[in-house]
């Protein structure tokens, strides 16, 4: 018989234990090792400690700490993850940043907050500071995103992600419909639009789940009836059992599907501080779903007398990852950035080339409601070096290809594509427009837009361009609705000032004839000259100009003028200048 090797502490764990002992010896009044650290669960070292906390401020509603508190440090075999901290009692259940009722979330973002070079001393400092904030009631429970279900996300490997953008109803149960977008994505809706949609019950719980929901069907049923089942009791007030209602809704939905099929469901779990509930998406295997179908046939859908013990205790419940994108729970990552000004706006973009193709995507990602794209050009292979298209777009009109790309980025945006020099339905598409962006560098288009609408009734009008020689300079000219001069006229007036300013000599190129040696002839023969630049150059210039335009779109005081920007790697180095016309 072969003996298994005795597990050994890793070098990292040896060093961590030595440091803990040294710290306990150095500050015995503040830190004590309650017992000898030793290997425990899954190769982690279990180190029981006691901290003296008499100096911490206590405030009503804060974590109920005594003068001395016991904790268990779990030290992993490598330095890549910080030590885990747990308690062995139920006094912290339901508090913010307490996971599964007993693990303290002292690192919200270990990748940035944990530095193994600083060792166990930094981990103990982190724990002490966490306790100080908790005792003084300085935590915001709303920032504990998974607090309603034990503090940890649920999701089984290989299952599709459920995307939720619609609000759930405040009812005990409602029908939801899952639309399969891809093999790895399902969208939850509350209106049936296709017979291929998967009907699921959406069940509203009345209690939070501080210890989580469980990973077997019997665990789920037990946790629904008692959120602290099998561990700690008498912490929360009792509520009527929820498993009968859950089983009834699950069985009713399963009975509408042929036997042999698994059954999905959605749970809405109340958050401890109120507001929108947390969502869980589960799936029970076909044998459980079939068992429920049989109960429906025999008992006319009355499942209040079904015992959890009638199900195999080993039957798993799989949890789909949930991408909760409801406005009520999600803060956009660009909410405080200048491009947020485009959210909900209608934007006309004329010219879908080097700058325009990137600007269109940035504006779409920023949340624009509608985009009107206009460009008579066609995508060719050489353009892929710097324009925002793909191999599959070659031979397609630029406006059409860009429309398809944007529609692949967003489900909720309206995009019109026009393959002429100006939109075909200008009279009907122009009203309600918030901003026009001219990225054509065409004099005729600029003059046409200047004369398009009377003063005060047109949208904000902007022109953008980059330099021919390097593609690292950018120009953005702004004409607000109140200015009697359009962007084309403002550009010419600003140009007179810039050319007279020696400090702005690198930008003179925007108003002077371009030397032929600065232009690029992309192919042999009679090829139309164009400008230099990479995708990185174009995207960087376009992004900078889009953000600057966003500041004007959001401004309460309209300002006319021209932004001149240079990227860090331009021949002149980074710069930004705003020039107003006389």
C-alpha positions as CSV (number, residue, x, y, z in Angstrom):
1,X,0.0,0.0,0.0
2,X,1.4,3.4,-1.1
3,X,1.3,6.1,1.6
4,X,0.3,9.5,0.5
5,X,2.9,12.2,1.3
6,X,2.2,14.3,4.3
7,X,1.2,17.8,3.2
8,X,3.9,20.4,3.8
9,X,3.8,24.1,4.3
10,X,5.0,26.1,1.3
11,X,7.9,28.5,1.5
12,X,5.4,31.4,1.5
13,X,3.4,29.8,4.4
14,X,6.6,29.1,6.4
15,X,7.6,32.8,6.1
16,X,4.0,34.0,6.9
17,X,3.9,31.8,10.1
18,X,7.4,33.1,11.2
19,X,6.3,36.7,10.7
20,X,3.0,36.1,12.7
21,X,5.0,34.6,15.6
22,X,7.5,37.5,15.5
23,X,4.6,40.0,15.6
24,X,2.8,38.2,18.4
25,X,6.1,38.3,20.4
26,X,6.7,42.0,19.6
27,X,3.2,43.2,20.5
28,X,1.7,40.6,23.0
29,X,-0.8,43.1,24.3
30,X,-2.3,43.6,20.9
31,X,-1.9,40.3,19.1
32,X,-1.9,36.7,20.4
33,X,-1.7,33.4,18.6
34,X,-4.4,31.3,20.2
35,X,-3.0,28.0,19.1
36,X,-0.3,26.6,16.8
37,X,-0.8,27.5,13.1
38,X,-1.2,24.3,11.1
39,X,-2.4,23.0,7.7
40,X,-6.1,22.9,7.3
41,X,-8.7,23.0,4.5
42,X,-7.4,22.7,0.9
43,X,-3.8,23.3,1.8
44,X,-4.4,26.6,3.7
45,X,-2.7,27.3,7.0
46,X,-5.2,27.9,9.8
47,X,-3.8,30.5,12.2
48,X,-6.2,31.3,15.1
49,X,-5.4,34.8,16.5
50,X,-6.9,37.2,19.1
51,X,-6.8,41.0,18.7
52,X,-7.1,43.7,21.4
53,X,-9.6,46.3,20.1
54,X,-10.2,48.6,23.2
55,X,-9.1,51.7,21.3
56,X,-11.6,51.4,18.5
57,X,-14.4,53.9,18.2
58,X,-17.9,52.4,18.5
59,X,-21.0,54.0,16.9
60,X,-24.7,52.9,16.9
61,X,-25.3,50.5,14.0
62,X,-21.6,49.5,13.8
63,X,-20.2,46.1,14.1
64,X,-20.7,44.8,17.7
65,X,-17.0,44.3,18.8
66,X,-15.8,43.4,22.2
67,X,-12.5,44.5,23.7
68,X,-10.9,41.3,22.5
69,X,-12.0,39.4,19.4
70,X,-11.0,36.0,18.0
71,X,-10.3,35.5,14.3
72,X,-8.9,32.7,12.1
73,X,-6.4,33.6,9.4
74,X,-6.3,31.3,6.4
75,X,-3.0,31.6,4.6
76,X,-2.9,30.1,1.1
77,X,0.1,28.2,-0.3
78,X,1.2,31.1,-2.6
79,X,1.5,34.8,-2.2
80,X,-0.8,35.6,-5.1
81,X,-3.9,35.8,-2.8
82,X,-4.2,37.6,0.5
83,X,-5.0,35.7,3.7
84,X,-8.7,35.1,4.4
85,X,-10.2,36.2,7.7
86,X,-13.1,34.3,9.4
87,X,-15.0,34.4,12.7
88,X,-16.4,31.4,14.5
89,X,-19.7,32.9,15.7
90,X,-22.9,34.5,14.3
91,X,-22.7,38.0,15.7
92,X,-21.6,39.5,12.4
93,X,-24.3,37.9,10.2
94,X,-26.0,40.5,8.0
95,X,-23.4,43.2,8.3
96,X,-21.9,44.8,5.2
97,X,-18.8,43.1,3.8
98,X,-19.3,40.0,5.9
99,X,-19.4,37.0,3.5
100,X,-21.5,34.0,4.2
101,X,-22.0,35.3,7.7
102,X,-18.5,34.7,8.9
103,X,-15.8,35.8,6.4
104,X,-14.6,39.4,6.5
105,X,-14.1,41.0,3.1
106,X,-11.1,43.1,4.1
107,X,-9.9,43.3,0.5
108,X,-12.4,44.6,-2.0
109,X,-9.9,44.5,-4.9
110,X,-7.0,42.2,-3.9
111,X,-5.2,42.8,-7.2
112,X,-4.6,46.5,-6.2
113,X,-4.9,46.3,-2.4
114,X,-2.8,43.3,-1.6
115,X,1.0,43.4,-1.8
116,X,2.7,40.2,-0.7
117,X,6.0,42.0,-0.3
118,X,4.5,43.8,2.7
119,X,3.7,40.4,4.4
120,X,1.4,39.5,7.2
121,X,2.0,42.8,9.0
122,X,0.1,44.6,6.2
123,X,-2.7,42.0,6.3
124,X,-3.2,42.6,10.1
125,X,-3.1,46.3,9.5
126,X,-5.8,45.9,6.9
127,X,-7.9,43.8,9.2
128,X,-7.5,46.3,12.1
129,X,-8.5,49.2,9.8
130,X,-11.5,47.2,8.5
131,X,-12.7,46.6,12.0
132,X,-12.2,50.3,12.9
133,X,-14.5,51.3,10.0
134,X,-17.0,48.6,10.8
135,X,-17.3,49.4,14.5
136,X,-17.7,53.1,13.7
137,X,-20.5,52.3,11.2
138,X,-18.5,53.8,8.3
139,X,-19.5,51.1,5.7
140,X,-22.1,51.8,3.1
141,X,-24.2,48.6,2.7
142,X,-25.3,49.7,-0.8
143,X,-21.7,49.1,-2.0
144,X,-21.8,45.4,-0.9
145,X,-23.0,44.2,-4.3
146,X,-23.5,40.6,-3.4
147,X,-24.4,41.1,0.3
148,X,-28.0,39.9,-0.3
149,X,-26.8,36.4,-1.2
150,X,-24.0,35.8,1.2
151,X,-21.4,38.2,-0.3
152,X,-20.2,36.0,-3.2
153,X,-21.3,35.7,-6.8
154,X,-22.9,32.6,-8.1
155,X,-22.1,31.1,-11.5
156,X,-21.3,27.6,-12.8
157,X,-18.6,27.1,-15.3
158,X,-19.9,26.4,-18.8
159,X,-23.4,27.8,-18.3
160,X,-24.6,30.8,-20.3
161,X,-24.7,34.3,-18.8
162,X,-28.2,35.7,-18.2
163,X,-28.4,39.3,-19.2
164,X,-31.0,41.4,-17.4
165,X,-31.8,45.0,-18.5
166,X,-35.6,45.1,-17.7
167,X,-37.0,45.8,-14.2
168,X,-38.6,43.0,-12.3
169,X,-42.2,43.5,-10.9
170,X,-42.8,43.7,-7.2
171,X,-45.0,40.6,-7.2
172,X,-44.6,37.2,-5.6
173,X,-44.1,35.5,-9.0
174,X,-44.2,36.5,-12.6
175,X,-43.3,34.8,-15.9
176,X,-40.0,35.6,-17.6
177,X,-38.8,34.6,-21.0
178,X,-35.2,33.8,-21.9
179,X,-34.0,34.5,-25.4
180,X,-30.9,32.6,-26.5
181,X,-28.6,35.1,-28.2
182,X,-25.6,32.9,-28.4
183,X,-24.4,29.6,-26.8
184,X,-23.1,31.7,-23.9
185,X,-25.8,34.3,-23.5
186,X,-29.5,34.4,-22.6
187,X,-31.5,37.6,-22.3
188,X,-34.3,37.9,-19.8
189,X,-37.5,39.6,-20.9
190,X,-40.9,39.9,-19.4
191,X,-42.9,39.9,-22.7
192,X,-43.1,36.9,-25.0
193,X,-42.0,37.8,-28.5
194,X,-40.9,34.4,-29.9
195,X,-42.2,30.9,-29.5
196,X,-38.6,29.7,-29.1
197,X,-38.1,31.7,-25.9
198,X,-37.7,29.7,-22.7
199,X,-40.4,30.5,-20.1
200,X,-39.1,30.7,-16.6
201,X,-40.7,31.6,-13.2
202,X,-39.4,34.8,-11.6
203,X,-39.9,34.3,-7.9
204,X,-39.6,37.1,-5.3
205,X,-38.2,36.2,-1.9
206,X,-39.0,38.1,1.2
207,X,-35.8,37.5,3.1
208,X,-32.1,38.0,2.4
209,X,-29.8,35.1,2.1
210,X,-26.7,36.0,4.2
211,X,-25.3,32.4,4.1
212,X,-26.0,32.0,0.3
213,X,-28.5,29.9,-1.5
214,X,-26.8,26.5,-1.7
215,X,-25.7,24.2,-4.5
216,X,-28.1,21.2,-4.2
217,X,-31.8,21.3,-4.6
218,X,-32.5,20.3,-1.0
219,X,-30.1,23.0,0.2
220,X,-32.0,25.6,-1.8
221,X,-35.3,24.5,-0.4
222,X,-34.0,24.5,3.1
223,X,-32.4,27.9,2.7
224,X,-35.6,29.4,1.3
225,X,-37.5,28.3,4.4
226,X,-34.7,29.3,6.8
227,X,-31.8,31.5,5.5
228,X,-29.6,30.3,8.3
229,X,-30.6,26.7,8.0
230,X,-28.2,24.1,9.5
231,X,-25.8,26.7,10.9
232,X,-27.0,29.6,13.1
233,X,-30.5,30.1,14.4
234,X,-32.4,32.9,16.1
235,X,-30.6,35.7,14.2
236,X,-33.4,36.8,11.9
237,X,-37.2,36.8,12.6
238,X,-39.0,33.8,11.2
239,X,-41.1,34.1,8.0
240,X,-43.6,31.7,6.5
241,X,-41.8,28.9,4.5
242,X,-41.1,30.0,0.9
243,X,-40.3,26.6,-0.6
244,X,-44.0,25.6,-1.3
245,X,-44.5,28.8,-3.4
246,X,-41.1,28.2,-5.1
247,X,-42.0,24.6,-5.9
248,X,-45.4,25.5,-7.2
249,X,-44.1,28.2,-9.6
250,X,-41.2,25.9,-10.7
251,X,-43.6,23.0,-11.3
252,X,-46.1,25.2,-13.2
253,X,-43.4,26.4,-15.6
254,X,-41.9,22.9,-16.0
255,X,-45.3,21.4,-16.8
256,X,-45.4,23.6,-20.0
257,X,-42.2,21.9,-21.3
258,X,-41.9,18.4,-22.6
259,X,-40.4,15.8,-20.1
260,X,-36.7,15.2,-20.1
261,X,-35.9,18.9,-20.1
262,X,-34.1,20.8,-17.4
263,X,-35.9,23.8,-15.8
264,X,-34.5,27.3,-15.2
265,X,-35.8,29.8,-12.7
266,X,-35.0,33.3,-11.5
267,X,-34.9,34.4,-7.8
268,X,-35.2,38.0,-6.8
269,X,-33.6,38.5,-3.4
270,X,-34.2,41.6,-1.4
271,X,-31.2,43.8,-0.5
272,X,-30.8,44.5,3.2
273,X,-31.0,48.3,2.6
274,X,-33.9,48.2,0.2
275,X,-34.0,49.2,-3.4
276,X,-33.8,46.8,-6.4
277,X,-33.4,43.1,-5.5
278,X,-30.4,41.0,-6.4
279,X,-31.0,38.4,-9.1
280,X,-30.1,34.7,-9.2
281,X,-30.6,32.5,-12.2
282,X,-30.7,28.7,-11.5
283,X,-31.2,25.5,-13.3
284,X,-32.5,22.2,-12.0
285,X,-31.7,19.0,-13.9
286,X,-34.3,17.1,-15.9
287,X,-35.0,14.4,-13.3
288,X,-36.1,17.0,-10.7
289,X,-38.1,18.9,-13.4
290,X,-39.8,15.6,-14.4
291,X,-40.6,14.8,-10.7
292,X,-42.3,18.2,-10.4
293,X,-44.2,17.5,-13.7
294,X,-45.5,14.3,-12.2
295,X,-46.7,16.2,-9.1
296,X,-48.6,18.6,-11.2
297,X,-50.4,15.8,-13.1
298,X,-51.3,14.0,-9.8
299,X,-52.1,16.9,-7.5
300,X,-53.4,19.6,-9.8
301,X,-50.4,21.9,-9.3
302,X,-50.8,21.9,-5.5
303,X,-47.3,21.3,-4.1
304,X,-47.6,22.6,-0.5
305,X,-47.4,19.1,0.8
306,X,-44.2,18.1,-1.1
307,X,-41.4,17.5,1.3
308,X,-37.8,18.5,0.5
309,X,-36.8,15.0,1.6
310,X,-38.6,13.6,-1.4
311,X,-35.8,14.8,-3.6
312,X,-32.3,13.2,-3.9
313,X,-30.1,15.2,-1.6
314,X,-27.2,15.0,-4.0
315,X,-29.2,16.6,-6.9
316,X,-27.3,19.8,-7.9
317,X,-28.6,23.2,-8.7
318,X,-26.5,24.9,-11.3
319,X,-26.2,28.7,-11.2
320,X,-25.9,30.8,-14.3
321,X,-23.7,33.9,-14.1
322,X,-26.0,37.0,-14.2
323,X,-25.0,40.2,-15.9
324,X,-27.3,42.6,-14.1
325,X,-27.5,45.8,-16.3
326,X,-30.6,47.4,-14.9
327,X,-30.3,51.2,-14.7
328,X,-31.4,51.0,-11.1
329,X,-28.4,48.9,-10.0
330,X,-25.7,49.7,-12.5
331,X,-23.6,52.9,-12.7
332,X,-22.1,53.4,-16.1
333,X,-18.3,53.4,-16.1
334,X,-18.3,56.6,-18.1
335,X,-21.0,58.4,-16.0
336,X,-18.6,61.1,-14.9
337,X,-16.6,61.4,-18.1
338,X,-17.2,64.1,-20.9
339,X,-18.6,61.5,-23.4
340,X,-21.6,61.0,-21.1
341,X,-23.0,64.1,-22.7
342,X,-23.8,62.0,-25.8
343,X,-26.1,59.7,-23.8
344,X,-29.6,59.8,-25.2
345,X,-28.6,62.2,-28.0
346,X,-29.2,62.1,-31.7
347,X,-25.9,62.6,-33.7
348,X,-25.4,63.2,-37.4
349,X,-21.9,62.1,-38.5
350,X,-20.9,63.0,-42.0
351,X,-17.7,61.2,-43.1
352,X,-17.1,57.6,-41.8
353,X,-13.3,57.4,-42.6
354,X,-10.1,57.8,-40.5
355,X,-11.7,59.8,-37.7
356,X,-15.4,59.4,-38.4
357,X,-15.4,55.6,-38.1
358,X,-13.8,55.7,-34.7
359,X,-15.9,58.7,-33.5
360,X,-19.1,56.8,-34.4
361,X,-18.1,53.9,-32.2
362,X,-17.1,56.1,-29.3
363,X,-20.4,58.0,-29.5
364,X,-22.4,54.8,-29.7
365,X,-20.6,53.3,-26.7
366,X,-21.3,56.5,-24.8
367,X,-25.1,55.9,-25.1
368,X,-26.3,58.0,-28.0
369,X,-29.9,57.3,-28.8
370,X,-29.6,57.7,-32.6
371,X,-26.8,57.9,-35.1
372,X,-27.2,59.2,-38.7
373,X,-24.2,58.1,-40.8
374,X,-23.4,59.6,-44.2
375,X,-20.5,58.6,-46.5
376,X,-20.5,57.8,-50.2
377,X,-17.3,55.8,-49.9
378,X,-16.6,52.0,-50.0
379,X,-14.4,50.0,-47.7
380,X,-11.2,48.7,-49.4
381,X,-8.5,46.5,-47.9
382,X,-6.0,49.3,-47.5
383,X,-8.2,51.3,-45.2
384,X,-8.2,48.6,-42.6
385,X,-4.8,49.9,-41.4
386,X,-6.4,52.9,-39.8
387,X,-10.2,52.8,-40.2
388,X,-12.6,51.0,-37.9
389,X,-13.7,48.2,-40.3
390,X,-13.0,44.5,-40.8
391,X,-12.1,42.1,-43.6
392,X,-15.8,41.2,-44.0
393,X,-16.6,44.9,-44.7
394,X,-14.5,45.1,-47.9
395,X,-16.7,46.0,-50.8
396,X,-19.4,47.4,-48.5
397,X,-20.4,51.0,-48.3
398,X,-18.6,52.7,-45.3
399,X,-21.8,54.0,-43.8
400,X,-23.5,50.6,-44.2
401,X,-20.6,48.7,-42.7
402,X,-20.3,51.1,-39.8
403,X,-24.0,50.9,-39.1
404,X,-23.7,47.1,-38.9
405,X,-20.8,47.3,-36.5
406,X,-22.6,49.7,-34.2
407,X,-25.7,47.6,-34.1
408,X,-23.5,44.7,-33.0
409,X,-22.3,46.9,-30.2
410,X,-25.7,48.0,-28.9
411,X,-29.2,46.6,-29.0
412,X,-30.9,49.8,-28.1
413,X,-29.5,52.3,-30.6
414,X,-31.1,53.5,-33.8
415,X,-28.7,53.8,-36.7
416,X,-29.4,55.2,-40.2
417,X,-26.9,54.7,-43.0
418,X,-26.8,56.9,-46.1
419,X,-24.4,56.2,-49.0
420,X,-24.7,59.6,-50.6
421,X,-22.9,62.8,-50.0
422,X,-25.8,64.0,-47.8
423,X,-28.6,62.0,-46.1
424,X,-31.4,61.1,-48.6
425,X,-34.1,62.2,-46.2
426,X,-32.4,65.3,-44.8
427,X,-35.7,67.1,-44.2
428,X,-37.1,64.3,-42.0
429,X,-33.8,63.1,-40.4
430,X,-32.5,66.5,-39.4
431,X,-35.2,67.7,-36.9
432,X,-34.4,66.6,-33.3
433,X,-30.7,66.3,-34.0
434,X,-28.5,67.4,-31.1
435,X,-25.1,67.6,-32.8
436,X,-23.7,67.4,-36.3
437,X,-20.1,66.2,-36.7
438,X,-18.4,66.9,-40.1
439,X,-15.5,64.5,-40.5
440,X,-15.4,64.8,-44.3
441,X,-12.7,67.5,-44.8
442,X,-14.8,68.5,-47.8
443,X,-15.1,72.3,-48.4
444,X,-18.4,71.8,-50.1
445,X,-19.9,69.9,-47.2
446,X,-18.6,72.4,-44.7
447,X,-20.2,75.3,-46.6
448,X,-23.4,73.3,-47.1
449,X,-23.7,72.7,-43.3
450,X,-23.0,76.4,-42.5
451,X,-26.0,77.3,-44.6
452,X,-28.2,74.4,-43.6
453,X,-30.5,75.9,-41.0
454,X,-31.3,79.4,-39.6
455,X,-29.5,80.7,-36.5
456,X,-30.8,79.4,-33.2
457,X,-32.6,76.4,-34.6
458,X,-29.8,74.2,-35.7
459,X,-27.9,71.8,-33.4
460,X,-24.4,72.1,-32.2
461,X,-22.1,71.8,-35.2
462,X,-18.5,70.5,-35.1
463,X,-15.8,69.9,-37.7
464,X,-12.9,67.4,-37.1
465,X,-9.7,66.6,-39.0
466,X,-6.2,65.3,-38.6
467,X,-2.9,66.4,-40.2
468,X,-1.7,64.8,-43.5
469,X,1.9,64.3,-42.6
470,X,1.7,62.3,-39.3
471,X,-1.9,61.7,-38.3
472,X,-1.0,62.8,-34.8
473,X,-2.5,66.3,-34.8
474,X,-6.2,67.0,-34.4
475,X,-8.5,69.9,-34.9
476,X,-12.1,70.3,-33.6
477,X,-14.0,73.4,-34.4
478,X,-17.2,74.2,-32.4
479,X,-20.2,76.3,-33.5
480,X,-23.0,76.3,-30.9
481,X,-26.6,77.0,-32.1
482,X,-26.4,80.6,-30.8
483,X,-23.4,81.5,-33.0
484,X,-24.4,83.2,-36.3
485,X,-21.2,81.7,-37.9
486,X,-21.1,78.0,-38.7
487,X,-18.1,75.8,-38.0
488,X,-16.7,76.3,-41.5
489,X,-16.6,80.0,-41.1
490,X,-15.3,79.8,-37.5
491,X,-12.5,77.5,-38.8
492,X,-11.4,80.1,-41.4
493,X,-11.4,83.0,-38.8
494,X,-9.4,80.9,-36.3
495,X,-7.0,79.9,-39.0
496,X,-6.0,83.5,-39.6
497,X,-5.1,83.8,-35.9
498,X,-3.2,80.5,-35.8
499,X,-1.0,81.2,-38.8
500,X,0.1,84.5,-37.2
501,X,1.1,82.7,-34.0
502,X,4.6,81.2,-34.2
503,X,4.0,79.1,-31.1
504,X,1.3,77.2,-33.0
505,X,3.4,76.6,-36.1
506,X,2.9,72.8,-36.1
507,X,-0.9,73.5,-36.7
508,X,-0.4,75.9,-39.6
509,X,-0.7,72.8,-41.8
510,X,-4.5,72.8,-41.3
511,X,-4.8,76.1,-43.2
512,X,-2.0,75.9,-45.7
513,X,-1.4,73.9,-48.9
514,X,0.0,70.5,-48.2
515,X,3.4,69.7,-49.8
516,X,3.1,66.7,-52.1
517,X,5.9,65.0,-50.2
518,X,3.8,65.0,-47.1
519,X,0.9,63.1,-48.8
520,X,0.7,59.4,-49.2
521,X,0.1,57.7,-52.5
522,X,-1.4,54.3,-51.4
523,X,-1.1,52.5,-54.7
524,X,0.8,52.9,-57.9
525,X,-0.8,54.8,-60.8
526,X,-3.4,57.4,-60.5
527,X,-4.1,57.0,-56.8
528,X,-5.9,59.7,-54.8
529,X,-3.4,61.2,-52.3
530,X,-4.3,60.6,-48.7
531,X,-2.8,61.2,-45.3
532,X,-0.5,59.1,-43.1
533,X,-1.6,57.5,-39.9
534,X,-2.2,54.2,-38.1
535,X,-5.3,52.9,-36.4
536,X,-3.7,53.8,-33.0
537,X,-3.1,57.4,-34.3
538,X,-6.7,57.7,-35.6
539,X,-8.3,56.2,-32.5
540,X,-6.3,58.4,-30.2
541,X,-7.0,61.6,-32.1
542,X,-10.7,60.7,-32.5
543,X,-11.1,59.8,-28.8
544,X,-9.5,63.1,-27.7
545,X,-11.7,65.1,-30.0
546,X,-14.8,63.2,-29.0
547,X,-14.2,63.9,-25.3
548,X,-13.6,67.6,-26.0
549,X,-16.8,67.7,-28.0
550,X,-18.6,66.2,-25.1
551,X,-17.5,69.0,-22.8
552,X,-19.2,71.5,-25.2
553,X,-22.3,69.4,-25.5
554,X,-22.7,69.3,-21.7
555,X,-21.8,73.0,-21.2
556,X,-24.4,75.5,-20.0
557,X,-22.6,78.4,-21.5
558,X,-22.0,78.0,-25.3
559,X,-18.5,78.8,-26.6
560,X,-17.3,79.0,-30.1
561,X,-13.8,78.2,-31.2
562,X,-11.2,75.6,-32.2
563,X,-9.3,72.9,-30.2
564,X,-5.9,72.0,-31.5
565,X,-4.4,68.9,-30.0
566,X,-1.1,67.0,-30.5
567,X,-0.6,63.4,-29.3
568,X,2.3,62.6,-27.0
569,X,4.2,60.9,-29.9
570,X,3.7,63.7,-32.4
571,X,6.8,65.5,-33.6
572,X,5.9,68.4,-31.4
573,X,5.0,66.4,-28.3
574,X,1.7,66.6,-26.4
575,X,-0.3,69.8,-26.4
576,X,-3.8,71.3,-26.3
577,X,-4.8,74.8,-27.3
578,X,-8.3,76.3,-27.6
579,X,-8.5,79.3,-29.9
580,X,-11.5,81.5,-30.1
581,X,-12.4,83.6,-33.2
582,X,-12.2,87.4,-33.1
